[in-house]
Amino acid sequence: MRILQISSAKTFGGGERHLVDLCRELDLRGHEVFVALRPTNEWQDRLDFLRQERFMHVSIRNSFGTFSARRIARFIDEHQIDVVHAHVGRDYLVASIACRVARNTKLVLTRHVMLPLKPFHRFALRNVNAVIAVSPAVRGQLERVFPPGRITVIANGLAPRVLPDDEKVRLRDEFRSLHSIPSGAPLVVSMGELKVAKGQRDLVLAANEVIKRLPDCRFVIAGKDNSIDQKFRRELKRLVRVLGHEERFLWLDWLDDVLPLLAAADVFVSASHSESFGLGILEAMAAGTPVIATETDGAKLLIPRHVYLVPIKDPVALAAKIIWLLEGDAPVREIGEELQVTANESFSLEGMIDATEKLYGEVLNQ
C-alpha cells in the first residue's frame, strides 16, 4: 500500500510519537509511507528512516485550507497514494477536500483527544471511510458526528520494554548520579506537556504534602511548555520556590529515551484532568514502574485496578496514594510487574499496527 500520513503539529507529543511509530512499523512491513508535515515542524528528524522524497511540506493553518488541500491532492496523484491518514483535527477537512479532488484515494482519520468535533463536521467529512478512536471514551465523542459502523477503536501500543534487573539498576544509578539525586531518596516522576490540563500544579501541591512525611523525597517533572510565553512553566517553578522545595525538584524537557528516567523512579504519577489515552502512563507501565494516576478515561482504560487511581484535582488524595507506595505498605515490585504484563499483553505496538493495517485493507476493499 501507498499511505500518506498527515500532521500539522509543530511540536512533538504523544500523538506525534504514535505517528512516528506507525510510520516506522508500516515501512518495515514493506508499505510505501509518505508524510505531509508543516514546514516549521520541530520533529521531522524522528522520521529519518524515510527517504527525503517521501516528505511534503504544507502549511495547514486552519480547517479551511483550500490551497493546501489542492497541493496535497496533487501529491496524492503524483505518488498514486492509496490511503490518506490524518491525525490532527485542523487537518481533517483539508484531507477530506484533497481526497475529493484526487477521487480514488481512501480517507482515514485518527482522533487522539477528547475534544468534540464541530456539528458541521457531520456533513463536511461525509467522504471519510474510517475513523480511529484511541479509546472507547473517544469513540463516544465521535459517535456524535460519524455513524458507529465507521468508527474503530485502536488503542496506542508500545514495543516491550522489559529490562534485565542488572541493566535496570545500571540505568537507575546512572540517571541518579547524572542529576545528583541521592541513591536512597524516594523518586517520583511525571512526563507530559506542561499545561494546566496535565495537572502538574496538582502534583506540586501533592509533593508539598509528601515532603512533610518523607522529607528526602525528590521529584522529576519532564515535559515542555509549548506555549509562546511558557507562562505555565514559570508559574510551576514559582510555586515550587514559594513552597521552599527548589532543591527537591528537577525539570527536564522532552526525553528521547525515557527508560533511564523510569528505571530511576520509584513511582510514576499522572495528575491529568483529562486523558483520552495516556501514552506516558503506558510507557511507565511497559517499563515496570508503579503508577499512580487520576481517574481520567485514559487511565481507567490502561490501569486494571482502581486502587492505583485517585480523584481528579485532589492533591491531598494524590499525596496520600504516593505516600502509600513510598512508605513500603504496598507491594511495589509486584505492582510494577502487574502493570508491565498488562502493557505488554493488552497494548502492544504489534497489535496496534496489525489493527491499523487491517483497517487500511478493509477501506481499500469498500
N, C-alpha and C positions, 0 to 999 in steps of 0.2 A: 504494500500500500504506500501511496504518497500522501503524507499528512502534514498539514500546515498548522502549527501551534501559534496562537496569537496572544500576546500580553503587552499591554501598555504600561505596566508597572515600572516606576522609575527605580525604586529601591528593592532590596532583596528581603523577602519574608517567607512565611510558611507556604503561601500559595505559589511563590516562585520556586521554592525548594521542591514542591510537588511537581511543577512543570519540568524542572531540570531532571529529576529522577525519571519522569515519564519519557522524556526525550532520549535519555541515555539508554534506558532499557529497550525502548522501541527500536532504536538504532542498532543495538546489539542483536535484536531478533531479525534484522535484515530489512526493516522498513526504511523508506526514504523520508527522513524527517526534516522539515523546513520550519523556520521560526521567524515571525514578524514581531519586532520589538521597536519601542520608541527610540529615536536617535540619542537621547540623553540618558538612556538606562545605565545603571551602575553595576550590572551583574552579567553582562554577556560573556565575560571570561569564564563563567561557570559552565558555559556550553561549549567549551573549547574542543570537545570531542567531535563537533560537527564542522564540516568544511565551510569556508567563508562564503561560497556561492549558495549555501543553504539558508542564508540570512537575508532578510529585507528590513530596512528601517522605514518606519512610517509614523507620523505624528497623529495620534488619536487623542484629541483634547476633550471631546465630549461625545455623546451618543449620536450626534447628527453630522459626523464627518464624511460627507458625501464624496469629497475629493479623495480622501484616504481610502474609502471603500472602492472607488474605481481603480486606484493604484493596486490595491490588494487583488481585485478581480483580474487585472492584467497579469499579475504574478501567478495567480491560480491557473490561468490559461497557459501561460508560458511554460509552467512546470507540470502541467497536467495533474493537478492536485485532486486526489480522491475525496479526502475528508479535511474540512476546516474545523479546528477545535479552539474555541475562545474561552479565556479564563477570567477576565476582569469585566465587571458589569458595564463599564462605558464602551467596551469593545463589542458587546453583543449585537447591537443594532448595525454597527459598521460591518461586522462579519456577515450579518444577515443580508445586507444590501449587496455586499461583494458576491455572495453565493447566488443571489437572484440574477446579478449581471452575468456571472460565469455559467450559471444554469445547471451544469452537470455535476456539481460538487455537493456533497452532503455536509450538513452543519451540525456540530455537536457543541454544547456549552457545558462548562462546569461551574457550579455555584459553590464558592468556598466560604461564604459568610452568611449570617442570619438575616441581614438587612433585606426587607421585602422589595421586590421589583415594583415598578410603577404599573398602574392599571393599563396604560396604553401598550405595554409590552405584550399583553394578551393578543393584540391584533398585529403589532409590528413584527413579532417573532413567529408568525404562523408557519414560516418555512423551516423552522428548527426541526431536525429529525430526531434528536435525542438530547436530553438534559441530564447531567450527572449531578447528584447531590452528595456531598461528602459525609452526610449523616442523615438519619431519619428526621431529625429536627429541621434540617434544611429542606428536606423533601416536603415537609408540611407547609413551609413558606411557598415553595414552588408550585404546589397544587392549586394555589390561588390564581395562577397565571397559565399553567400548562395542563393538558389532560394527564391524569395519573399514569396512563399507559406509556406516556412519552418520557417519564422520569425513572431513572435508575439510581439506586444508592450504591456508590462505590467509595468505600472508606479509604483514606490515605493509608499508605503502607510503608514500612521501612525494612531494609535488609537486616538479618540477625546481627546483633552486636555483642554476642557472648564472648567474654574475655577470660582466659585462664586467671586464676587467683593471683599468681605472681606478677602477671602483666598489669592487672588492675592495681595492685599495691604499688608497682613502679610508677604508673601514671599518677596515682594519688600522691605519692611522695614528691614527684617532680613538680606537680602543679602547686602543692602547698609550699614547697621550697621556693619556687619562682616568685610567688606572690606573698612571701613572708607570713604564711598562715601557720600557726603552731600545729605540730603533727597531732597533738591530742585534743585540739579545740573542736567542739562540735561545729559543723559547717552546714549552713542552709543556703541553697542556691535557687535562683529563678531565672528563666530565659524568656524573652519576648520583647516585641517592640515597646518602647517606653511611651505609654499613653494612658489616660485615665481609665479606659475600659479594661486594661490589662491588670489593674488592681495593685500596682506597685506601691501606691500610697498606703493601702491597707496592710501590705506586707511590712512596710517600715513601722507602722503603728504596732503591728503584732510583734515585731522584733523588739520594740521597747519593752513589752511585757515579758518576752522570753528572756531578755538580758537581766531582768530583775531576779529571775530564778536561776539562770545559767549565765553568769557574767563573762565567761570565757567564750561564749558563742560568737561565731563570725558569720557574715552574710555576703553573698556574691549576687549582684544583680547584673545580668548580661543582656544587652539589647541596646538598640539605637533609638534616639528620639528623631524621627524623620520629619518633624515639623521644621519650618523655615527658621524659627527663632529658638528652637529647643527649650522652650519655656518650661515644659513639664520636667525635663531632666534637671534643670536648675532648681525647680521647686522641690523635687525629691531630695536633692543633695542639701538644700537649705533646711528641710525638715530633719534630716539626719543630724545636721550640725546643731540645730536648736535642741534636739534631744540629747546631744552630747555623745554620739556614737560614731563619730567620723572614723576612728581607728578600727572599728569593727566591721566596716563596710568596704567592699571592693566593687568598683564599677568597671565593667568590660563592655566593649562594643560587640557587634555580631561576631560569632566564632565559626570559623570554617570547620573545625573539628571540635565537637562538644564532648568527646569521650574523656579527655583529661579532667575537665570540669566535673562531669558526672561521676567519674571514679573517685574524685576527691570529696564529693558531697556525702553527707550523712542523710540528708533529706532534700528532695526537690519540692518546691512549692509553686503552685499556680493559683494566684489570687484573683483571676479574671472575673469580671462582672458578666461577661457573655463570651461563649466559646462555641463556635459551630462544630469544631472537631477537637483541636488541641494537639498540634504536632509536637510542641515542646514536651507535653506530658508523655506522649508516646515515645519520644526519644529517651526520656528518663526511664520509662518502663523497660524499653528494649535494652538499656544498659544495666538493668538490675538495681536501679536506685529507688529506694522507697519514696512514695509520692503522697503529698497532701494537696488536695485541690478543693476549690469552691464548687458548689453544686450546679455547674453550668451543664448545658445539654451535651457538650463535647466530653466533659469529664465523666458524666454518668454513662456515656456510651463506652468509654475506654476502661474505666475502673470498675471491676466486678463487685466490689464490696463497699457498702455505704460507710463503713467505719473509717474509710480514708477520706471522706468528704466533709466539708463544713459549709455553713450557710454563706451566701454571697454578702459582701460588705459587712463582715463581722470580724474585725481584727482580734477581738478577745477570744472568740471561739477558735480562730486560726492559731493564735498563740498557744492556747491550751492543747490543741492537737499536735503542734510542733513539739511542745514540752513532753507530751505523752510518748512521742517517738524517741526523743533525745535522752530522756531520763532512764531509759532501759526497761520500762514497763511493757514495751511492745517487742514482739519477736522480729527485730529489724531485718535480719538476714532472710528470714522466711518470707517477710513481706516483699522484699526486693525480688526474690526468686519467683514468687507467685505472680507478680506483675510482669516479670520478664517472660514467663511462659505465656501469659495472656497476649502480650505484644507479638511474640513470635508466631503464635498459633492463629490468632484472630486478625492480625493487622500486618500481614507480611507484604513486602514490596512485590513479590512474585504474584500474590493473589490480586493485588491492585492492577498490575499490568495485564494479567490474564483476563480480568473482567473488562478492562478498557479495550483491549484488543478484540475481545469477543463482541463488544458493543459496536465497534467500528465495522466489523464484518456484517453484523445484523443490519446496520443502516445502509450499507452498500447493497444489500440484497432487497431493500424495500422497493 
